[in-house]
C-alpha cells in the first residue's frame, strides 16, 4: 500500500503513475487522501492537547490536596470530567478518520515504473527484449487444444461434468507432464538459491490486503464463507505474507522463495478464439518465485 508521506512528497509522480493504471480521477483521489490525513493529524493533535491538559490538571489537583486546598481541587476535578468526555469524543473521531483514510488508500494500485509508457493496446507497449532466434512452426502444426484431443491428455468436457467450465482434467501423460513440469521448475529455482515454501492455499482477509488482492480482486476470489477464508489466486499471496509486519535485517536481504500451489480464480473477461484451451481457467497449477530486494538492486534482480 502506498504511504501518505510518499503521496505528499511525490504528488505529481504518483498522479501520473495512477493515470497509467487508468485510475479514475487520480488527482482528486490523491488530494482526498492528503486531506483525510490532514484531518487525522489535526484530530490527533487536539486529542493529545486535551490529554496533556488532563495530566497537568491531575498534577495540580495532587498538589492542592497535599496543601489542604480541597475546594479548589474539587473544582479542577469537575473540569477534568468535561475534558475526559472531550478526549473520548476525539478518540472516536480519530478512529473514524483513520478508517476513512485506510479505505481510500487501499483503492490505490502500486505505481508502475517511470519507464512504463502510457497506453491500452499491445502496439503501445515497449519491447524490452526479443529473442534473436524465434521458433518456426511447420505448416501442419496444431494448436494445443487440438493436440490435447489428439492424444487424450486433457479433458475439458469431463472437468465441466465434475465441476464446471474452467476446471480441466489432466489424464495419463497429460497428468505426468503437469507433475514433471512442477518438479522441473521447483528444482531449477532451488539450484538458483531459492528456498522452497509449501504454503497454505487458504488465506485470511489480512493476507489478501497484504498483497493488494483485497479489496480490488474481491469478486474474482473464491470465498469459504463459513471459515471466512479465501482460496488463493496465486502462491505470491501466502509466500509474500510470510513477511507481513516483519522487519528484515540488511544481511537477510535478498530473500528468495519459490513455491508450488494450485491457484483458483473466478476469472472475468473476454472469451473467444484467442483465449481457447488452457486459458481463463478457474483452477490451475503455478510455480511462483518471490524475491525481496533492496530498491536500488531490484531491477538488476529482475
N, C-alpha and C positions, 0 to 999 in steps of 0.2 A: 504494500500500500504506500502511495506517495505521502510524504510528510508535509505538514502545513508550512514548516520552515523552508522546505525546498520550493514550494509553490510561491512563497513570498519572495524568495531570493531569485527565482527563475521564472517569473510570471509569464513573460513573453515566450520563452523557450518551451515551457510546459503547455501553453495555449496552442502553439504551433504543432507540438507533438500530438496533442489530443485531436487537433483538426485532421492530422494524417490518419488517425484511427476513426475518423468520422463521428466523433462525439458531438452530439447536438449542443449548440450554444456553449461551446468550450470556454470562451472568455467569461461568459456570465457565470458558469459553474465554478470556475476558479475564483472569481470575485466573491461569489456567495460563500465559498469555503473560508476565505480570508475574513469576511465579515463575521461569520459564525465564530471563528477563532477569536476575533476582537471582543465579541460579546462574552465568550467564555473567559477570556483574560480579565475583562472588566468585572465580571461577577466574582471571579476568584479573588481579585484584589479587594472588593468590597467585603467578601466573606472573611478574608484574612484580617482586614482592618477591624471588623466587628469582634473577631476572636481576640485580637490584640487588646482591644478596649476592655473586653470582659476579663482578661487576665490582669490588666492594670488595675481594674476596679477591685478584683479579688485581693490583690496585694494591699490596696488602700484599706479595704474592709478589715483585713487582718491586723494592720497597724492600728486602726481605730479601736478595734476590740481590745487590743493589748493596752491601749492608753485610756480605756474606760469610756470612750465616746460611742456608746452603743446606739443612741438615737440616730446619729449621723451615719453609722454603719448600716442601720436598717434601711435608711433612705436610699443608700447606694445599692443595697441588695435588691430593692424594688426595680432599680434601673437595669440591673443585670437580667431580671426576668424578661423585660422587653427586648433587651439585646440578644438573649438566647433564642427568643422567638424569631428575631430577625436573622440570626445565624442559621436557624433551621430552614427558614424560607429560602435563604440564599444558597444553602447546600442543595436543596431540592432543585432550584433553578440551575445550579451548576451541573448537576447530573443530567438535566434535560438538554442544556447547551452541548454537553459532551456527546450525548446520544445523537443529537441533530447533526453535529459535526462528523461523527463516525458514519452516519447514514449517507452523508454526501461524499465522504472520502472513498467509501467502498465502491462508489459508482465509477471511479476513475480507473481506466486500464493503465498498465505500465506504459511508459513512453517509448516509442521506437527510437533507435539510434539516429543521430542527426543526419547520417548519410542516407537514410531511407527516403526515397523520393515519394512525393505525393502522387496518388493515382489509385484507380479502381480496377484497371484492366491489366492482363498479363503483359501487354505491349508497353505499359508504363513502368514495369519492373526494371530493376538494374541487374544485369548479369554479372555476378561476382566471379564465377568460374565455369569453364566449359571444357569437357574432356577433349583432348586432341584426336582421339580415336573413338568415334561413335559406332555402335553395333549396326550392322546391316542385316536386315531380315530378308529371308528368301520370299519369293512371290507367293509361295503356298503356306507361309507362316500363319498359325492360328492364334487368335486372342485367347487369353487364359480361360474365359468362360466356355469356350469350345473345347479346350484341352481337358478341362476337368470332367466334362461329359464324356469325352472320347475314352478316357482312362478310368472313369468312375471313381474319382478320388475325393470329390467334394460334392455334397448333395444339398442343394438349396430347397428342393421340394420336401425332403424329409425333415429338414430343420423347420420349415414352415408348419409341417404337421405337428411336430413336437412342441414348438414354442411360438413361432410366428415368423414373419419376414425379418431378415437380418440376423438369423441365427443358423449359419450353415453347419452341416455335419461333415466332419473330415473322416474319410474311410480309407482303410488299407494303407497304401503307400502315401496317400494324402496326409493321414494322421502321423505316419512315421516321418514324413518330410517336415511337418509342423514341429514335431518334437525335436528332430535333429537341428532345425534352424534355431530353436530356442537355446539348445545347448551350445551350438556353434557361437552365437552372438555373446552369450554369457562368458564362454571360455576366452573369446578374443578380447573382451573388455577386461577380464581378470588379468590376462597377460600384459595389458597396458596399465596395470596398477589400480584397477577399480576393485572396491570391496563389495562382494555380493551381499545383497539385502533381500530377505524374504519377508515382504511387508504385508500387513492386513489388506484385504480388498474391500473392507467396510470401514468408513471413516465417520467421525462426528462432525458437527457443523463447524466447530472451531478450526478443524483441519481444512475444511472447504474454504473458509475465509482466509486461512493462512496462505494458500496458493492462488487465491483470486477466482476460484471456481464459483464461489458464492459471493455476492448474490447473482452475479452475471449469468452463470450457466445453470441456475437452479432448475429450470424447466427441462434441461437436457440430461439431468442425472436421475438415475433410478433411486427411489427412496423407500427404505423399510420403515413404515410408519410406526409400528409398534415399538421398535427399538430406537427410533429417531436417528438412524444411521443411513449414510449414502453409499451406494456401490461406486467404486472409484471409476473415473473416466480415463485414468492413466496412472501408472506407478509413480509418476512425478509427485502426485499429491501426498501419499503416505511417506515416501522417502524424504521429500523436502521438509515435511512437518516433523521429522526426527529432530530437526534443528530449530524448530519454532521456539521462541523465547530462550534460546541458548546463545551465550556469548562465547565465541571461539577464540582461543589464543592464536597469536600470529603464527606460531610454529606449527599449529594444527592445520593451517591452510597450505595447499588446497585440500579439500575433502573430495574424494572421488568414490561415488557409489554407483552400482548397477543392480538392477532388479528385474525379474520377470513377473508379470501378473497378467491374468485375464483382465480385460477392461470392458466397461459397459457404458454405452451412450444411447440416449433416446434421440438419435440423430434427426435433425431437422434440416431441410434444404431441398435442392432440386433433385429430380430423378430423371433419368434418361439414358441414352446410349453411352454418354461419357462417364457415367457412374455405374455401369453394369458390373456384374460379377462381385468380386471381393472389395466392394466399396460401400460406404454408408452402412456398415454393419452395426448391429446393436451389441454384439459381443465379439471381441477379437483378442488375440494374444499380442503382447508387446514387450520388448526389452527397452528399458529406459535407463539412460545414463544421466546422472546428476552430478554436477561439479560446483563446488563453492570456491570462488576465486576472489582475489583482490580485484577491485575495479580496474586498476591500471594494467592488470595482466589478463583481463577477461577475453579480449579479442584475440590475443595470441593463443590462449587456450582453445577458443572456439575454432 
